[in-house]
Amino acid sequence: MSAGTLPGGAASPDTTAGVGAGPVPPRSVRAGAVAAVRPDRGSGRGWRRGLTVAALVVCAVVFLYPFLWLVSASFKPRSQVFDNALIPRTFTFDNYVTIWQTAPMALWIVNTLVVTLLATVAVTFTSAMVAWGFAYFRFRGRNLLFGLVLATMMLPGAVTMIPTFMIWNTLGQSGTLTPLWAGNLFGSAFYVFLLRQFFLGLPRDTFDAATVDGAGNFRVFWSVALPLCKPALVVTALFEAQASWTDLMKPLIYLRDSSTFTVPRGLKAMVDQFGFGGEFHWELIVTASVITTVPMIILFFIGQRQFVEGIATTGTKG
C-alpha cells in the first residue's frame, strides 16, 4: 500500500502544508484576494495616457495657431488684419486678386521651384556619394578626412560669404540664379554625416555579394546602396528643399532684377514697396506668405512617411 492512501483506495489528507495549515481556499477566492491587494494599474495608465494626449493637443494648438492666424488674416481687409479673430468678420478674396495683379508671384514661384529642385537634387546626390565613400571604402586617413569635413560646419556663413561672392562675380554669375544652387554640387557636411551614419548600418554582405556578381563601385552605389537608404535620402531632400525655398540671404546678395527674384526675395521687395509712410499693407504681405507656405506643407505631407522613418532609423545607425 503506497503512502498517502487509506485502505479502500481513499486519499489521505495532505499533511505536507505543515502543522496548523487549514483547508486550501478555492482558486476564485485566491484570485479575488490577490486582485484586492494588487493596485489598480489600469486607472494609472489611463491618467498618463490622458495627460499625454492633452499635452500633445496643447503643443499642436501652439504650433498651428500662427499658421491659422496667417490664413485668416489673408481673407481680411486691411483694417481687420490684426484683430486676432480666427474667423474673419469681413470675408474677402480681394487680397489674393490684388497680390497676383500687383506682383509677379507666378514668376517668383517658378524661379524658386527651379532653384529648389536643382539645389535639392544636387546636394542629395553629391552628399550621398561622399557619404558612401566614407562608409564603404577603407583607406588610411579616412577618419581624419571625415573629421575635416565635419569641421567645416564650424565655420560661420559670414566668414565665407565675401570670398564666395567674389568667385561667382568673377565667373560672371552674379545676378543669375546659378549661385543659389550650384554650390550644392559640392555636397554638404551635415548631409554627409547624416547619410554616412545610415550607410554604416546597412549589411556589408549585400554590397560584397553585388561585387562578386560583377557590379562595379558605382553600380553598387546606384543600384544597391541608394535604394536601401531611401528614407535618409527623403530626409535630406526635405531638409534642403525647405532651406532653399525659404532662403533669403543668397537672393539678397546675388539678385538685383525683379525678374530673377525668388519668393523670399520678392516678399522682401513687397515689404519695402508697400510701406508708405510707415503704414504697411500687411494684408498683402500675409496673403503672399500663405501662397508661399502652402507648397512646403504639401511637400511635407507627401514625404511624411519616409521622413518619419528616416528620422527614426538614422539615429540608430552606426
Secondary structure by P-SEA (a helix, b strand, c coil): ccccccccccccccccccccccccccaaaaaaaaaaacccaaaaaaaaaaaaaaaaaaaaaaaaaaaaaaaaaaacccccccccccccccccaaaaaaaaaccaaaaaaaaaaaaaaaaaaaaaaaaaaaaaaaccccccaaaaaaaaaaaccccccccaaaaaaaaaaaacccccccccccccccccaaaaaaaaaaaaaccaaaaaaaaaacccaaaaaaccccccaaaaaaaaaaaaaaaaaaccccccccccccccccaaaaaaaaaaaaccccccaaaaaaaaaaaaaaaaaaaaaaaaaaaaaaaaaaaacc
